[in-house]
């Protein structure tokens, strides 16, 4: 599965809001969006009025960037959401929010997608006492996530926990920062997402 390896700050500037892609730096005055609150490129300062399609497209791009997924995988999530009984937009966001790499970020055990993916890929993350090495693994209600690794790796995780101690933890996760574990107590809701998302626009885009 491919992934975006370009400058992260460019993506936030393109959407005009913080997507917290670089972790702790995004919460400080060093954030590039604070210094350059306009779009990237030579024409970034020009204001253009987007069409309805353009607004829908930007909303989709924002959500893809927020969760670190590319188009092919995002379409798969939408297809699953469309076939599942319930509100398609809500189910889509639940699927993305339940990704294991995203859960590691929400718990504060990592400060960025890159760091969370590395922890999962290197076998430091266990779900219900079973090692999981797939970042896209979807957690379920009742799952217990725990980090187990060499002390050098766990020390880096503890550094992340300390750096994110003031971050708000989502209500659908019960986090034990000292024990480096978390329990999924319910499925996530839209209100649990830190960045405002208009999921209905994405549904309308794919419904054309």
ZIZI-V101601 format. One record per residue. N is the residue number from 1. RES is the residue in one small letter. SS is DSSP state (alpha for helix, beta for strand, coil for the rest). PSI is psi in whole degrees, 0 to 359 (999 if undefined). Layout:
BEGIN
N_RES_SS_PSI, N_RES_SS_PSI
END
This chain:
BEGIN
1_x_coil_125, 2_x_coil_168, 3_x_coil_157, 4_x_coil_129, 5_x_coil_12, 6_x_coil_187, 7_x_coil_125, 8_x_alpha_321, 9_x_alpha_331, 10_x_alpha_323, 11_x_alpha_319, 12_x_alpha_318, 13_x_alpha_326, 14_x_alpha_324, 15_x_alpha_347, 16_x_coil_21, 17_x_coil_160, 18_x_coil_127, 19_x_coil_2, 20_x_coil_48, 21_x_coil_340, 22_x_coil_21, 23_x_alpha_236, 24_x_alpha_322, 25_x_alpha_327, 26_x_alpha_340, 27_x_alpha_4, 28_x_coil_175, 29_x_coil_350, 30_x_coil_353, 31_x_coil_129, 32_x_alpha_327, 33_x_alpha_332, 34_x_alpha_321, 35_x_alpha_323, 36_x_coil_80, 37_x_coil_54, 38_x_coil_168, 39_x_coil_160, 40_x_coil_166, 41_x_coil_174, 42_x_coil_332, 43_x_coil_24, 44_x_coil_330, 45_x_coil_350, 46_x_coil_136, 47_x_coil_123, 48_x_coil_138, 49_x_coil_120, 50_x_coil_148, 51_x_coil_175, 52_x_alpha_320, 53_x_alpha_319, 54_x_alpha_320, 55_x_alpha_319, 56_x_alpha_318, 57_x_alpha_317, 58_x_alpha_324, 59_x_alpha_319, 60_x_alpha_315, 61_x_alpha_322, 62_x_alpha_315, 63_x_alpha_320, 64_x_alpha_316, 65_x_alpha_319, 66_x_alpha_321, 67_x_alpha_1, 68_x_coil_37, 69_x_coil_153, 70_x_coil_176, 71_x_alpha_313, 72_x_alpha_315, 73_x_alpha_323, 74_x_alpha_320, 75_x_alpha_324, 76_x_alpha_318, 77_x_alpha_319, 78_x_alpha_320, 79_x_alpha_319, 80_x_alpha_316, 81_x_alpha_321, 82_x_alpha_329, 83_x_alpha_345, 84_x_coil_139, 85_x_coil_129, 86_x_coil_192, 87_x_coil_119, 88_x_alpha_313, 89_x_alpha_318, 90_x_alpha_317, 91_x_alpha_322, 92_x_alpha_312, 93_x_alpha_323, 94_x_alpha_317, 95_x_alpha_315, 96_x_alpha_319, 97_x_alpha_333, 98_x_coil_357, 99_x_beta_139, 100_x_alpha_320, 101_x_alpha_325, 102_x_alpha_321, 103_x_alpha_320, 104_x_alpha_324, 105_x_alpha_314, 106_x_alpha_329, 107_x_alpha_344, 108_x_coil_6, 109_x_coil_349, 110_x_coil_155, 111_x_coil_354, 112_x_coil_165, 113_x_alpha_321, 114_x_alpha_316, 115_x_alpha_320, 116_x_alpha_316, 117_x_alpha_320, 118_x_alpha_318, 119_x_alpha_319, 120_x_alpha_311, 121_x_alpha_326, 122_x_coil_7, 123_x_coil_24, 124_x_coil_354, 125_x_beta_131, 126_x_beta_139, 127_x_beta_118, 128_x_coil_44, 129_x_coil_14, 130_x_beta_130, 131_x_beta_133, 132_x_coil_126, 133_x_coil_17, 134_x_coil_111, 135_x_coil_332, 136_x_coil_3, 137_x_coil_133, 138_x_beta_120, 139_x_coil_157, 140_x_coil_164, 141_x_coil_130, 142_x_coil_345, 143_x_coil_143, 144_x_beta_123, 145_x_beta_131, 146_x_beta_146, 147_x_beta_125, 148_x_coil_123, 149_x_coil_185, 150_x_coil_155, 151_x_alpha_325, 152_x_alpha_321, 153_x_alpha_317, 154_x_alpha_329, 155_x_alpha_323, 156_x_alpha_324, 157_x_alpha_318, 158_x_alpha_326, 159_x_alpha_321, 160_x_alpha_319, 161_x_alpha_318, 162_x_alpha_320, 163_x_alpha_335, 164_x_coil_16, 165_x_coil_335, 166_x_coil_358, 167_x_coil_147, 168_x_coil_125, 169_x_coil_139, 170_x_coil_147, 171_x_coil_346, 172_x_coil_359, 173_x_beta_137, 174_x_beta_109, 175_x_beta_132, 176_x_beta_93, 177_x_coil_325, 178_x_coil_319, 179_x_coil_358, 180_x_coil_50, 181_x_beta_163, 182_x_beta_152, 183_x_beta_136, 184_x_beta_108, 185_x_coil_345, 186_x_coil_170, 187_x_coil_147, 188_x_coil_153, 189_x_coil_169, 190_x_alpha_323, 191_x_alpha_344, 192_x_alpha_350, 193_x_coil_128, 194_x_coil_326, 195_x_coil_132, 196_x_coil_131, 197_x_coil_134, 198_x_coil_81, 199_x_alpha_334, 200_x_alpha_329, 201_x_alpha_325, 202_x_alpha_319, 203_x_alpha_317, 204_x_alpha_323, 205_x_alpha_314, 206_x_alpha_348, 207_x_coil_355, 208_x_coil_999
END
